């Protein structure tokens, strides 16, 4: 997987800022993130494009952004997998994006939500990641 874009939500109520590199802090998430995250969200370009066409219907599509956009996900990623990039060590968290259920037009229409594919990462070892860095799956810490 290759990092295509990085985003930090610096101020609540404002769109996230695109950055060329980001410091991931162990046990916390991206430095400067104002949205109370203790982890980082990772999403693929394909899923973002799919959401764009559904954004007006998807409640969370108006509220959501991922910190790390990758070109595509490696096959077989699962909770507990260890990923390394730019000196940072990340672990795929067991839970994903929470659905807003009946508050969302997309949910009510029965269309599958593309945000369900977002992967959340806990930061095991801090480090700096940058656009165009590779993310490598490891066997263990």
N, CA, C and O atoms as a MOPAC input file, in Angstrom:
PM7 MOZYME 1SCF
protein

 N      0.85200 1    -1.17800 1     0.00000 1
 C      0.00000 1     0.00000 1     0.00000 1
 C      0.88900 1     1.23000 1     0.00000 1
 O      1.96100 1     1.25900 1     0.60600 1
 N      0.41100 1     2.23000 1    -0.69200 1
 C      1.15500 1     3.47800 1    -0.77500 1
 C      0.28700 1     4.62100 1    -0.25400 1
 O     -0.88800 1     4.71900 1    -0.61100 1
 N      0.85200 1     5.48000 1     0.58000 1
 C      0.12800 1     6.63200 1     1.10100 1
 C     -0.00900 1     7.66600 1    -0.01900 1
 O      0.98500 1     8.11400 1    -0.59100 1
 N     -1.25000 1     8.03400 1    -0.31800 1
 C     -1.51800 1     9.02000 1    -1.36400 1
 C     -1.73000 1    10.41600 1    -0.78200 1
 O     -1.22300 1    11.39700 1    -1.32500 1
 N     -2.47700 1    10.51000 1     0.32300 1
 C     -2.79100 1    11.80400 1     0.92600 1
 C     -2.87900 1    11.64900 1     2.43800 1
 O     -3.19000 1    10.57100 1     2.94600 1
 N     -2.60000 1    12.74400 1     3.15700 1
 C     -2.68700 1    12.78100 1     4.61600 1
 C     -3.51400 1    13.99700 1     5.03300 1
 O     -3.40600 1    15.06700 1     4.43300 1
 N     -4.34200 1    13.82100 1     6.06800 1
 C     -5.21000 1    14.89800 1     6.53800 1
 C     -5.20400 1    14.98000 1     8.05800 1
 O     -5.15200 1    13.96900 1     8.75800 1
 N     -5.25700 1    16.22500 1     8.55100 1
 C     -5.38700 1    16.47300 1     9.98800 1
 C     -6.55700 1    17.41800 1    10.19100 1
 O     -6.65200 1    18.45800 1     9.54000 1
 N     -7.44100 1    17.04600 1    11.09700 1
 C     -8.56800 1    17.90800 1    11.45900 1
 C     -8.12100 1    18.82900 1    12.58100 1
 O     -8.25500 1    18.49200 1    13.75700 1
 N     -7.59200 1    19.98800 1    12.22300 1
 C     -7.00700 1    20.88400 1    13.20900 1
 C     -7.99300 1    21.65900 1    14.04500 1
 O     -7.72600 1    21.93400 1    15.21500 1
 N     -9.14200 1    22.02400 1    13.46800 1
 C    -10.13600 1    22.79700 1    14.20700 1
 C    -11.51300 1    22.22300 1    13.93300 1
 O    -11.87800 1    21.97500 1    12.78400 1
 N    -12.27400 1    22.01500 1    15.00000 1
 C    -13.62000 1    21.47500 1    14.85100 1
 C    -14.47200 1    22.44500 1    14.03800 1
 O    -14.39700 1    23.66000 1    14.22000 1
 N    -15.27900 1    21.88900 1    13.14300 1
 C    -16.15800 1    22.68300 1    12.31000 1
 C    -15.53200 1    23.14100 1    11.00700 1
 O    -16.23600 1    23.65400 1    10.13700 1
 N    -14.23000 1    22.96900 1    10.85100 1
 C    -13.54800 1    23.34100 1     9.62100 1
 C    -13.10400 1    22.08500 1     8.88100 1
 O    -12.88100 1    21.04600 1     9.50200 1
 N    -12.97300 1    22.17300 1     7.56300 1
 C    -12.51300 1    20.99200 1     6.82000 1
 C    -11.10100 1    20.59400 1     7.25100 1
 O    -10.31800 1    21.44100 1     7.68000 1
 N    -10.78000 1    19.30700 1     7.13500 1
 C     -9.42600 1    18.87600 1     7.49100 1
 C     -8.39300 1    19.50100 1     6.56100 1
 O     -8.68800 1    19.84300 1     5.41600 1
 N     -7.18100 1    19.64000 1     7.07900 1
 C     -6.07600 1    20.20100 1     6.30500 1
 C     -5.26100 1    19.06900 1     5.69300 1
 O     -4.89400 1    18.12000 1     6.38500 1
 N     -4.97800 1    19.16800 1     4.40500 1
 C     -4.08700 1    18.20500 1     3.78000 1
 C     -2.65800 1    18.59100 1     4.13700 1
 O     -2.28500 1    19.76300 1     4.07100 1
 N     -1.86600 1    17.59900 1     4.51200 1
 C     -0.46900 1    17.81300 1     4.87300 1
 C      0.39200 1    16.82500 1     4.08800 1
 O     -0.09700 1    15.78000 1     3.65800 1
 N      1.65700 1    17.14700 1     3.90300 1
 C      2.53900 1    16.24600 1     3.16300 1
 C      3.17300 1    15.19800 1     4.06500 1
 O      3.59100 1    14.14000 1     3.59600 1
 N      3.24300 1    15.49700 1     5.37500 1
 C      3.72600 1    14.51100 1     6.34300 1
 C      2.97700 1    14.72100 1     7.65000 1
 O      2.39800 1    15.78100 1     7.88900 1
 N      2.99800 1    13.69900 1     8.48700 1
 C      2.24500 1    13.73000 1     9.72600 1
 C      2.98700 1    12.93800 1    10.78900 1
 O      3.51100 1    11.85600 1    10.52800 1
 N      3.02200 1    13.49500 1    11.98800 1
 C      3.61500 1    12.78200 1    13.11700 1
 C      2.52700 1    11.96300 1    13.79000 1
 O      1.49400 1    12.49700 1    14.19200 1
 N      2.76600 1    10.66400 1    13.90800 1
 C      1.86300 1     9.77700 1    14.63400 1
 C      2.43700 1     9.57900 1    16.02400 1
 O      3.60500 1     9.21900 1    16.17300 1
 N      1.62600 1     9.81200 1    17.03800 1
 C      2.08400 1     9.73600 1    18.41900 1
 C      1.55600 1     8.45800 1    19.06600 1
 O      0.35800 1     8.17800 1    19.03300 1
 N      2.46900 1     7.69300 1    19.65200 1
 C      2.10600 1     6.40900 1    20.27000 1
 C      0.97300 1     6.59200 1    21.26900 1
 O      1.02300 1     7.47700 1    22.12300 1
 N     -0.04400 1     5.75300 1    21.15800 1
 C     -1.17400 1     5.76700 1    22.07200 1
 C     -2.11600 1     6.93700 1    21.89200 1
 O     -3.08900 1     7.06300 1    22.63500 1
 N     -1.85000 1     7.80300 1    20.91600 1
 C     -2.67300 1     9.00200 1    20.75700 1
 C     -3.25800 1     9.16300 1    19.36500 1
 O     -4.46500 1     9.36600 1    19.23000 1
 N     -2.44400 1     9.07800 1    18.33600 1
 C     -2.90500 1     9.34000 1    16.98000 1
 C     -2.09300 1    10.44800 1    16.35400 1
 O     -0.97500 1    10.71700 1    16.79400 1
 N     -2.63400 1    11.10500 1    15.32500 1
 C     -1.89000 1    12.16600 1    14.63800 1
 C     -1.72100 1    13.40500 1    15.52600 1
 O     -2.66700 1    13.83500 1    16.18700 1
 N     -0.52200 1    13.96900 1    15.53700 1
 C     -0.26900 1    15.21100 1    16.27200 1
 C     -1.12300 1    16.31700 1    15.66200 1
 O     -1.20500 1    16.44700 1    14.44000 1
 N     -1.75400 1    17.10800 1    16.52000 1
 C     -2.55800 1    18.23200 1    16.06000 1
 C     -3.99200 1    17.89400 1    15.72400 1
 O     -4.75700 1    18.78300 1    15.35000 1
 N     -4.38100 1    16.63400 1    15.84600 1
 C     -5.75200 1    16.22100 1    15.54000 1
 C     -6.68900 1    16.73100 1    16.63200 1
 O     -6.50000 1    16.42600 1    17.81000 1
 N     -7.69900 1    17.50800 1    16.23800 1
 C     -8.60500 1    18.12500 1    17.21000 1
 C     -9.90200 1    17.35700 1    17.41900 1
 O    -10.75000 1    17.78700 1    18.20000 1
 N    -10.06800 1    16.25300 1    16.74900 1
 C    -11.33900 1    15.54700 1    16.81300 1
 C    -11.36100 1    14.40400 1    17.82100 1
 O    -12.13500 1    13.45800 1    17.67400 1
 N    -10.53400 1    14.48700 1    18.82100 1
 C    -10.56700 1    13.53100 1    19.92100 1
 C    -10.16100 1    12.12600 1    19.56200 1
 O    -10.52700 1    11.18100 1    20.26000 1
 N     -9.41800 1    11.96500 1    18.49600 1
 C     -9.04200 1    10.61800 1    18.07500 1
 C     -7.90100 1    10.08500 1    18.92700 1
 O     -6.97000 1    10.81100 1    19.27500 1
 N     -7.99100 1     8.81300 1    19.25400 1
 C     -6.87100 1     8.11000 1    19.88400 1
 C     -6.30700 1     7.11000 1    18.89200 1
 O     -5.57700 1     6.18900 1    19.25800 1
 N     -6.65300 1     7.30500 1    17.65900 1
 C     -6.20600 1     6.42400 1    16.58900 1
 C     -6.25300 1     7.21300 1    15.28900 1
 O     -6.65900 1     8.37500 1    15.27800 1
 N     -5.84400 1     6.59500 1    14.20800 1
 C     -5.88500 1     7.22800 1    12.89200 1
 C     -6.78400 1     6.40200 1    11.98700 1
 O     -6.79200 1     5.17300 1    12.06100 1
 N     -7.53600 1     7.07700 1    11.13900 1
 C     -8.38100 1     6.39600 1    10.16500 1
 C     -7.63400 1     6.25300 1     8.84700 1
 O     -6.96400 1     7.18400 1     8.40200 1
 N     -7.75200 1     5.08300 1     8.22500 1
 C     -7.11300 1     4.83200 1     6.93800 1
 C     -8.18000 1     4.35100 1     5.95600 1
 O     -9.00900 1     3.50000 1     6.28200 1
 N     -8.14200 1     4.91300 1     4.75200 1
 C     -9.17900 1     4.63600 1     3.77500 1
 C     -8.56700 1     4.58300 1     2.39300 1
 O     -7.49800 1     5.15300 1     2.17600 1
 N     -9.21000 1     3.91800 1     1.45700 1
 C     -8.67200 1     3.80800 1     0.09300 1
 C     -9.30100 1     4.86200 1    -0.82500 1
 O    -10.41400 1     5.33100 1    -0.59100 1
 N     -8.56400 1     5.21300 1    -1.86100 1
 C     -9.06900 1     6.16900 1    -2.85800 1
 C    -10.36100 1     5.66700 1    -3.50500 1
 O    -11.28300 1     6.44500 1    -3.75000 1
 N    -10.42100 1     4.37500 1    -3.77600 1
 C    -11.60600 1     3.79700 1    -4.41000 1
 C    -12.85300 1     4.02100 1    -3.55300 1
 O    -13.90900 1     4.39100 1    -4.06500 1
 N    -12.71900 1     3.79100 1    -2.24300 1
 C    -13.87000 1     3.97200 1    -1.35900 1
 C    -14.25700 1     5.44600 1    -1.24900 1
 O    -15.44100 1     5.76800 1    -1.15500 1
 N    -13.27100 1     6.33800 1    -1.25900 1
 C    -13.57600 1     7.77200 1    -1.20400 1
 C    -14.35400 1     8.17900 1    -2.45200 1
 O    -15.32400 1     8.93100 1    -2.35900 1
 N    -13.93800 1     7.69100 1    -3.61200 1
 C    -14.64200 1     8.01600 1    -4.84900 1
 C    -16.07400 1     7.49200 1    -4.82100 1
 O    -16.99400 1     8.15600 1    -5.29800 1
 N    -16.25400 1     6.30500 1    -4.26500 1
 C    -17.60200 1     5.73600 1    -4.16000 1
 C    -18.48800 1     6.59500 1    -3.25600 1
 O    -19.66800 1     6.79200 1    -3.54700 1
 N    -17.92400 1     7.10500 1    -2.16400 1
 C    -18.69300 1     7.94900 1    -1.25600 1
 C    -19.06500 1     9.27300 1    -1.91500 1
 O    -20.15200 1     9.79400 1    -1.66100 1
 N    -18.19800 1     9.82700 1    -2.74900 1
 C    -18.47700 1    11.11800 1    -3.39700 1
 C    -19.82200 1    11.08800 1    -4.11900 1
 O    -20.56900 1    12.06500 1    -4.07000 1
 N    -20.13400 1     9.98900 1    -4.78300 1
 C    -21.39300 1     9.90200 1    -5.52100 1
 C    -22.60000 1     9.74200 1    -4.59000 1
 O    -23.73900 1     9.94000 1    -5.01400 1
 N    -22.35500 1     9.38700 1    -3.33200 1
 C    -23.43500 1     9.15300 1    -2.37000 1
 C    -23.44900 1    10.18800 1    -1.24000 1
 O    -24.26400 1    10.09500 1    -0.32200 1
 N    -22.56200 1    11.15900 1    -1.30700 1
 C    -22.31500 1    12.05700 1    -0.18300 1
 C    -23.56400 1    12.79700 1     0.30100 1
 O    -23.71200 1    13.01900 1     1.50300 1
 N    -24.45200 1    13.17900 1    -0.59400 1
 C    -25.64300 1    13.91300 1    -0.17700 1
 C    -26.59200 1    13.03700 1     0.64300 1
 O    -27.34500 1    13.55000 1     1.47100 1
 N    -26.56400 1    11.72400 1     0.42000 1
 C    -27.42000 1    10.80600 1     1.15600 1
 C    -26.76700 1    10.31800 1     2.45100 1
 O    -27.46500 1     9.98900 1     3.40900 1
 N    -25.45400 1    10.27100 1     2.48300 1
 C    -24.73300 1     9.65700 1     3.59900 1
 C    -24.45100 1    10.68600 1     4.68800 1
 O    -23.64900 1    11.60000 1     4.49500 1
 N    -25.11000 1    10.53400 1     5.82400 1
 C    -24.91200 1    11.44800 1     6.94900 1
 C    -23.45200 1    11.49000 1     7.38000 1
 O    -22.89000 1    12.57000 1     7.56300 1
 N    -22.84000 1    10.33100 1     7.54200 1
 C    -21.44800 1    10.30800 1     7.98200 1
 C    -20.50000 1    10.79300 1     6.89700 1
 O    -19.38300 1    11.21100 1     7.19900 1
 N    -20.92800 1    10.74500 1     5.63000 1
 C    -20.10800 1    11.26700 1     4.54700 1
 C    -19.88500 1    12.76300 1     4.65400 1
 O    -18.90500 1    13.29100 1     4.12800 1
 N    -20.79100 1    13.44500 1     5.33100 1
 C    -20.65100 1    14.88200 1     5.54700 1
 C    -19.79000 1    15.17500 1     6.77500 1
 O    -19.27000 1    16.28200 1     6.92100 1
 N    -19.64000 1    14.19700 1     7.64800 1
 C    -18.93200 1    14.39500 1     8.91200 1
 C    -17.56900 1    13.72200 1     8.95800 1
 O    -16.76100 1    14.03200 1     9.83300 1
 N    -17.30200 1    12.81800 1     8.04400 1
 C    -16.15300 1    11.92500 1     8.13600 1
 C    -14.98600 1    12.36600 1     7.26200 1
 O    -15.18000 1    12.90300 1     6.17200 1
 N    -13.78400 1    12.13300 1     7.75000 1
 C    -12.58900 1    12.17800 1     6.92000 1
 C    -11.61600 1    11.17000 1     7.49600 1
 O    -11.64200 1    10.87300 1     8.69000 1
 N    -10.76400 1    10.65100 1     6.63900 1
 C     -9.71400 1     9.73100 1     7.08100 1
 C     -8.40600 1    10.49800 1     7.13500 1
 O     -8.16900 1    11.39300 1     6.32400 1
 N     -7.55700 1    10.14800 1     8.09000 1
 C     -6.24400 1    10.78400 1     8.18400 1
 C     -5.31100 1    10.30600 1     7.08600 1
 O     -4.50800 1    11.08100 1     6.56600 1
 N     -5.41600 1     9.02800 1     6.73400 1
 C     -4.48500 1     8.41700 1     5.77800 1
 C     -5.27700 1     7.84900 1     4.60400 1
 O     -6.12600 1     6.97500 1     4.77800 1
 N     -4.98800 1     8.35700 1     3.40800 1
 C     -5.59700 1     7.81800 1     2.19000 1
 C     -4.53200 1     6.99200 1     1.48800 1
 O     -3.42000 1     7.46600 1     1.25300 1
 N     -4.87900 1     5.75700 1     1.15400 1
 C     -3.93900 1     4.87500 1     0.45900 1
 C     -4.45800 1     4.57800 1    -0.94100 1
 O     -5.64500 1     4.74600 1    -1.22000 1
 N     -3.55400 1     4.13100 1    -1.82400 1
 C     -3.96100 1     3.82800 1    -3.18900 1
 C     -4.95700 1     2.68000 1    -3.22000 1
 O     -5.93000 1     2.73300 1    -3.97200 1
 N     -4.73600 1     1.65100 1    -2.42500 1
 C     -5.66000 1     0.52300 1    -2.29100 1
 C     -5.24700 1    -0.27500 1    -1.06800 1
 O     -4.12200 1    -0.15600 1    -0.58400 1
 N     -6.16600 1    -1.08800 1    -0.57600 1
 C     -5.85300 1    -1.93300 1     0.57600 1
 C     -5.22900 1    -3.24000 1     0.11300 1
 O     -5.63200 1    -3.79800 1    -0.90700 1
 N     -4.24200 1    -3.72900 1     0.86300 1
 C     -3.71200 1    -5.05400 1     0.61000 1
 C     -4.80100 1    -6.07900 1     0.91800 1
 O     -5.58900 1    -5.89400 1     1.84500 1
 N     -4.84100 1    -7.13300 1     0.15600 1
 C     -5.81700 1    -8.19600 1     0.38000 1
 C     -5.59700 1    -8.83800 1     1.74800 1
 O     -4.46300 1    -9.03300 1     2.18700 1
 N     -6.68600 1    -9.15400 1     2.39700 1
 C     -6.61300 1    -9.90900 1     3.63400 1
 C     -6.26800 1    -9.12200 1     4.89000 1
 O     -5.96600 1    -9.73300 1     5.91600 1
 N     -6.30000 1    -7.78900 1     4.85500 1
 C     -6.04700 1    -7.03400 1     6.08700 1
 C     -7.12700 1    -7.35700 1     7.10000 1
 O     -8.30200 1    -7.47700 1     6.75400 1
 N     -6.71900 1    -7.49800 1     8.36400 1
 C     -7.68700 1    -7.82600 1     9.41000 1
 C     -7.26500 1    -7.20500 1    10.73600 1
 O     -6.11800 1    -6.79000 1    10.90500 1
 N     -8.19500 1    -7.14900 1    11.66100 1
 C     -7.91400 1    -6.61500 1    12.99400 1
 C     -6.72500 1    -7.34700 1    13.60100 1
 O     -6.62300 1    -8.57100 1    13.52000 1
 N     -5.83400 1    -6.58000 1    14.20800 1
 C     -4.64800 1    -7.14700 1    14.84000 1
 C     -3.41300 1    -7.12900 1    13.97000 1
 O     -2.30300 1    -7.29600 1    14.47600 1
 N     -3.58000 1    -6.92600 1    12.64200 1
 C     -2.41000 1    -6.86500 1    11.76200 1
 C     -1.53500 1    -5.67000 1    12.12400 1
 O     -2.03400 1    -4.61700 1    12.52000 1
 N     -0.23100 1    -5.84700 1    11.98400 1
 C      0.76400 1    -4.81400 1    12.27000 1
 C      1.21900 1    -4.19300 1    10.95000 1
 O      1.55600 1    -4.90400 1    10.00300 1
 N      1.22400 1    -2.87000 1    10.90000 1
 C      1.65700 1    -2.13200 1     9.71700 1
 C      2.78500 1    -1.19000 1    10.10700 1
 O      2.78100 1    -0.62700 1    11.20100 1
 N      3.75300 1    -1.02100 1     9.20800 1
 C      4.87900 1    -0.11200 1     9.44600 1
 C      5.00400 1     0.86200 1     8.28400 1
 O      4.83200 1     0.50500 1     7.11900 1
 N      5.31300 1     2.11300 1     8.64500 1
 C      5.58100 1     3.13000 1     7.63200 1
 C      6.31000 1     4.28300 1     8.29700 1
 O      5.92600 1     4.71900 1     9.38200 1
 N      7.35700 1     4.77800 1     7.65700 1
 C      8.06000 1     5.95600 1     8.13000 1
 C      8.51300 1     5.89200 1     9.57800 1
 O      8.57600 1     6.92900 1    10.23700 1
 N      8.82700 1     4.72800 1    10.09000 1
 C      9.24400 1     4.58200 1    11.47700 1
 C      8.09800 1     4.34300 1    12.44300 1
 O      8.32900 1     3.93000 1    13.57900 1
 N      6.86100 1     4.59300 1    12.01300 1
 C      5.69700 1     4.36200 1    12.86900 1
 C      5.25400 1     2.90700 1    12.76000 1
 O      5.34000 1     2.29200 1    11.69700 1
 N      4.78200 1     2.37500 1    13.87200 1
 C      4.20200 1     1.02900 1    13.90400 1
 C      2.74200 1     1.19100 1    14.29700 1
 O      2.42800 1     1.79400 1    15.32400 1
 N      1.85700 1     0.65100 1    13.47600 1
 C      0.41900 1     0.78200 1    13.67300 1
 C     -0.21600 1    -0.60200 1    13.73500 1
 O      0.29700 1    -1.56200 1    13.16100 1
 N     -1.32400 1    -0.68700 1    14.43300 1
 C     -2.04500 1    -1.95400 1    14.56400 1
 C     -3.49900 1    -1.71300 1    14.16600 1
 O     -4.11400 1    -0.73900 1    14.59900 1
 N     -4.04400 1    -2.60400 1    13.34000 1
 C     -5.43700 1    -2.45500 1    12.92100 1
 C     -6.35000 1    -2.75200 1    14.10200 1
 O     -6.30400 1    -3.83000 1    14.69300 1
 N     -7.18500 1    -1.76200 1    14.43100 1
 C     -8.12100 1    -1.87400 1    15.55400 1
 C     -9.28300 1    -2.79600 1    15.18900 1
 O     -9.62300 1    -2.93100 1    14.01300 1
 N     -9.88900 1    -3.42800 1    16.18600 1
 C    -10.96400 1    -4.38000 1    15.90500 1
 C    -12.27400 1    -3.74200 1    15.44700 1
 O    -13.05600 1    -4.40100 1    14.76100 1
 N    -12.53800 1    -2.50100 1    15.79600 1
 C    -13.80900 1    -1.91200 1    15.39900 1
 C    -13.61200 1    -0.88900 1    14.29400 1
 O    -12.55900 1    -0.26300 1    14.17700 1
 N    -14.65900 1    -0.73600 1    13.48400 1
 C    -14.60000 1     0.19800 1    12.37000 1
 C    -15.51000 1     1.38700 1    12.59600 1
 O    -15.81400 1     1.74500 1    13.73400 1
 N    -15.93600 1     1.98900 1    11.51600 1
 C    -16.78400 1     3.17200 1    11.56500 1
 C    -18.16000 1     2.81000 1    12.07700 1
 O    -18.77100 1     1.84600 1    11.61800 1
 N    -18.64900 1     3.59300 1    13.03800 1
 C    -19.98700 1     3.40600 1    13.59200 1
 C    -21.03100 1     3.93800 1    12.60900 1
 O    -20.86900 1     5.02000 1    12.04300 1
 N    -22.08400 1     3.18000 1    12.41600 1
 C    -23.17900 1     3.57500 1    11.53500 1
 C    -24.16700 1     4.44900 1    12.31400 1
 O    -24.45800 1     4.17400 1    13.47900 1
 N    -24.67600 1     5.49200 1    11.67300 1
 C    -25.66200 1     6.37300 1    12.30100 1
 C    -27.08100 1     5.82600 1    12.15800 1
 O    -28.03000 1     6.41900 1    12.67100 1
 N    -27.22800 1     4.70900 1    11.47100 1
 C    -28.51700 1     4.01800 1    11.37700 1
 C    -29.61500 1     4.86600 1    10.77700 1
 O    -29.43300 1     5.47700 1     9.72400 1
 N    -30.75900 1     4.90600 1    11.44800 1
 C    -31.95500 1     5.53600 1    10.90300 1
 C    -31.86200 1     7.05000 1    10.78100 1
 O    -32.78400 1     7.67800 1    10.26000 1
 N    -30.77700 1     7.64900 1    11.24500 1
 C    -30.55700 1     9.08400 1    11.03000 1
 C    -30.07200 1     9.35500 1     9.60700 1
 O    -30.07600 1    10.50400 1     9.16600 1
 N    -29.65400 1     8.31600 1     8.88100 1
 C    -28.98100 1     8.45600 1     7.59100 1
 C    -29.86500 1     7.98700 1     6.43400 1
 O    -30.39900 1     6.87800 1     6.46500 1
 N    -30.01600 1     8.83700 1     5.41100 1
 C    -30.78900 1     8.47100 1     4.22300 1
 C    -30.21800 1     7.24300 1     3.52700 1
 O    -30.96400 1     6.40000 1     3.03000 1
 N    -28.90000 1     7.14900 1     3.49300 1
 C    -28.24400 1     6.02200 1     2.83600 1
 C    -28.64300 1     4.70700 1     3.51500 1
 O    -28.98000 1     3.73300 1     2.84200 1
 N    -28.60500 1     4.68600 1     4.83600 1
 C    -29.00700 1     3.51100 1     5.60500 1
 C    -30.46500 1     3.16000 1     5.31000 1
 O    -30.79400 1     1.99700 1     5.07700 1
 N    -31.33200 1     4.16600 1     5.32300 1
 C    -32.75800 1     3.93100 1     5.10200 1
 C    -33.05300 1     3.42200 1     3.69900 1
 O    -34.02900 1     2.70100 1     3.49200 1
 N    -32.21100 1     3.79500 1     2.72700 1
 C    -32.41700 1     3.34600 1     1.34800 1
 C    -31.88900 1     1.93300 1     1.11200 1
 O    -32.17700 1     1.33300 1     0.07600 1
 N    -31.11800 1     1.39100 1     2.06300 1
 C    -30.58100 1     0.03900 1     1.92000 1
 C    -29.28500 1    -0.03700 1     1.12700 1
 O    -28.79800 1    -1.13300 1     0.84900 1
 N    -28.71800 1     1.11300 1     0.75500 1
 C    -27.45300 1     1.13600 1     0.01100 1
 C    -26.30800 1     0.92100 1     0.99900 1
 O    -26.24500 1     1.60900 1     2.01800 1
 N    -25.40400 1    -0.01500 1     0.72100 1
 C    -24.27800 1    -0.24700 1     1.63500 1
 C    -23.39800 1     1.01000 1     1.75400 1
 O    -23.09900 1     1.67000 1     0.75800 1
 N    -23.00600 1     1.31300 1     2.95200 1
 C    -22.19900 1     2.50200 1     3.21300 1
 C    -20.72000 1     2.22500 1     2.92200 1
 O    -20.15400 1     1.27000 1     3.45400 1
 N    -20.09100 1     3.05500 1     2.08000 1
 C    -18.67300 1     2.84800 1     1.78800 1
 C    -17.75700 1     3.14000 1     2.97500 1
 O    -16.59100 1     2.74400 1     2.96100 1
 N    -18.26400 1     3.82300 1     3.99700 1
 C    -17.42500 1     4.11100 1     5.16300 1
 C    -17.14800 1     2.87200 1     6.00400 1
 O    -16.24100 1     2.87800 1     6.83600 1
 N    -17.91300 1     1.82100 1     5.79700 1
 C    -17.68400 1     0.58500 1     6.54700 1
 C    -16.32200 1    -0.01200 1     6.23600 1
 O    -15.82800 1    -0.84700 1     6.99400 1
 N    -15.70600 1     0.40000 1     5.13400 1
 C    -14.39400 1    -0.13400 1     4.77000 1
 C    -13.23800 1     0.63800 1     5.40300 1
 O    -12.07900 1     0.25600 1     5.24600 1
 N    -13.54700 1     1.72400 1     6.11800 1
 C    -12.47400 1     2.47500 1     6.77600 1
 C    -11.82500 1     1.60600 1     7.85100 1
 O    -12.50300 1     0.91900 1     8.61500 1
 N    -10.51100 1     1.65500 1     7.88700 1
 C     -9.74400 1     0.89700 1     8.88100 1
 C     -9.21000 1     1.87700 1     9.91400 1
 O     -8.68000 1     2.93200 1     9.56500 1
 N     -9.35000 1     1.52800 1    11.17300 1
 C     -8.79600 1     2.36400 1    12.23600 1
 C     -7.52000 1     1.73800 1    12.76000 1
 O     -7.43000 1     0.52300 1    12.93600 1
 N     -6.53900 1     2.58600 1    13.00500 1
 C     -5.20800 1     2.14600 1    13.42700 1
 C     -4.87400 1     2.72500 1    14.79600 1
 O     -5.01800 1     3.92700 1    15.02100 1
 N     -4.43000 1     1.87000 1    15.70400 1
 C     -3.84200 1     2.38200 1    16.93700 1
 C     -2.35600 1     2.54900 1    16.67200 1
 O     -1.75700 1     1.77300 1    15.92700 1
 N     -1.76900 1     3.55600 1    17.28000 1
 C     -0.35900 1     3.85600 1    17.05400 1
 C      0.44700 1     3.20000 1    18.17200 1
 O      0.38500 1     3.62000 1    19.32800 1
 N      1.19500 1     2.17400 1    17.81400 1
 C      1.98400 1     1.41800 1    18.78400 1
 C      3.34000 1     2.08200 1    19.03600 1
 O      3.79800 1     2.14800 1    20.17700 1
 N      3.97900 1     2.57200 1    17.97400 1
 C      5.26200 1     3.27400 1    18.04700 1
 C      5.14200 1     4.52000 1    17.18700 1
 O      4.79900 1     4.43300 1    16.00800 1
 N      5.42000 1     5.66900 1    17.76600 1
 C      5.30400 1     6.91500 1    17.03400 1
 C      6.34300 1     7.03600 1    15.93300 1
 O      7.36900 1     6.35600 1    15.94200 1
 N      6.05700 1     7.90900 1    14.99500 1
 C      6.96300 1     8.17900 1    13.88400 1
 C      6.30100 1     9.12900 1    12.91600 1
 O      5.13000 1     9.47300 1    13.07500 1
 N      7.03500 1     9.54700 1    11.92800 1
 C      6.51400 1    10.46600 1    10.92300 1
 C      6.27500 1     9.70700 1     9.62300 1
 O      7.15300 1     9.00200 1     9.12600 1
 N      5.07800 1     9.86400 1     9.08900 1
 C      4.74900 1     9.27200 1     7.80000 1
 C      4.56600 1    10.39600 1     6.78800 1
 O      4.24400 1    11.52500 1     7.15900 1
 N      4.76900 1    10.08700 1     5.52000 1
 C      4.68000 1    11.09400 1     4.46700 1
 C      3.94100 1    10.54000 1     3.26300 1
 O      3.86500 1     9.32800 1     3.06000 1
 N      3.39500 1    11.45700 1     2.46300 1
 C      2.79400 1    11.04400 1     1.20600 1
 C      3.83700 1    10.29600 1     0.38800 1
 O      5.01800 1    10.64000 1     0.40800 1
 N      3.40200 1     9.28900 1    -0.31700 1
 C      4.22000 1     8.40400 1    -1.16300 1
 C      4.99600 1     7.34600 1    -0.38000 1
 O      5.65500 1     6.50800 1    -0.99700 1
 N      4.94400 1     7.35200 1     0.95700 1
 C      5.55200 1     6.27500 1     1.74200 1
 C      4.78200 1     4.98000 1     1.50100 1
 O      3.57700 1     4.99800 1     1.25000 1
 N      5.48500 1     3.87200 1     1.57900 1
 C      4.85600 1     2.55900 1     1.52900 1
 C      4.42200 1     2.17100 1     2.93800 1
 O      5.07100 1     2.53400 1     3.92000 1
 N      3.32900 1     1.43600 1     3.02800 1
 C      2.89400 1     0.84000 1     4.29400 1
 C      3.07300 1    -0.65800 1     4.12700 1
 O      2.51300 1    -1.26600 1     3.21500 1
 N      3.85500 1    -1.24300 1     5.01400 1
 C      4.20900 1    -2.65700 1     4.92200 1
 C      3.54700 1    -3.43300 1     6.06800 1
 O      3.60300 1    -3.02000 1     7.22600 1
 N      2.92500 1    -4.55800 1     5.72300 1
 C      2.36300 1    -5.43600 1     6.75000 1
 C      3.47500 1    -6.28900 1     7.31200 1
 O      4.25900 1    -6.86800 1     6.55900 1
 N      3.55400 1    -6.37400 1     8.63900 1
 C      4.58000 1    -7.14600 1     9.34200 1
 C      3.94100 1    -8.34600 1    10.02500 1
 O      2.72800 1    -8.37900 1    10.23600 1
 N      4.75100 1    -9.31300 1    10.36300 1
 C      4.25500 1   -10.49800 1    11.06600 1
 C      4.03100 1   -10.23700 1    12.54700 1
 O      3.13500 1   -10.82500 1    13.15400 1
 N      4.84700 1    -9.35000 1    13.13900 1
 C      4.73000 1    -9.08700 1    14.57400 1
 C      5.37300 1    -7.75200 1    14.89900 1
 O      6.02700 1    -7.13200 1    14.06000 1
 N      5.16900 1    -7.32100 1    16.15500 1
 C      5.81000 1    -6.08600 1    16.61300 1
 C      7.27700 1    -6.34200 1    16.72400 1
 O      8.03400 1    -5.44400 1    17.09400 1

